[in-house]
Amino acid sequence: VGVTDYCDYPEEVATKEKIGGYSDPNIEKIISLNPDLILATGIYLKPIEELEKLGVPSVAIEPENIDEMLDSIEIIGKATGRHKEAMDLIDNLKARIKKVEDKVADIPADKRPKVIYELWHTPIMVAGPGTYVDDIIQRAGGENIARDASNAYPEYSQEMIIAKNPDIIIFSYHGTSDGETVESIMQRPGWDSINAVKNKKVFYIDENLVQRATPRLVDGLEEFVKIIHPEL
């Protein structure tokens, strides 16, 4: 009956009442919609406490990888009385995940392409350990060159990326005045020595497939394996 200002998928959410943003959910609006259940992430714990005091059941989920995303589906299935449907969805997603993992299972570690995933360019921010993207890169048969970073979304200098020499560059923003394109990334000064640029292995992907904890993470996994191992 209600969604945040940032909910944009599936298309049907456009017709739902808006209850505010991440930092400012409108408690009065939520109550006026008379929900039987509130679903939220950890950032909403304080509003959830307020709502529970008013007698509104709430479930908070904070999945950090694909396995926890699947667990969240089961939790939501139980909370909504749709456990069978949730388990059917989980089984389908697990089968798709296994299909990808089986394809790359025999690739030795030293043959796995080095991948970097760029979220932003000024400064360059990449996906490091503990992110959905890191999980997806490993499952898709790649090696995330930012996996040894000290935080989930480190900033890398141009020189660091040149030194790490990724075989594949994947980025997730374009089409805006401050975005990038495959061509602009390939034309960065000094980057012509990077394997990904020399071999024209620079790719765009929709960030919503790999940066939101939804079943679409499996869509993202399937897209990544096509990019990282097109021969499979």
Secondary structure, 3 states (H helix, E strand, C coil): CEECCCCCCCHHHHHCEECCCCCCCCHHHHHHCCCCCEEECHHHHHHHHHHHHCCCCEEECCCCCHHHHHHHHHHHHHHCCCHHHHHHHHHHHHHHHHHHHHHHCCCCHHHCCEEEEEEEECCEEECCCCCHHHHHHHHCCCEECCCCCCCCCCEECHHHHHHHCCCEEEECCCCCCCCCCHHHHHCCCCHHHCHHHHCCCEEECCHHHCCCCCCHHHHHHHHHHHHHCCCC
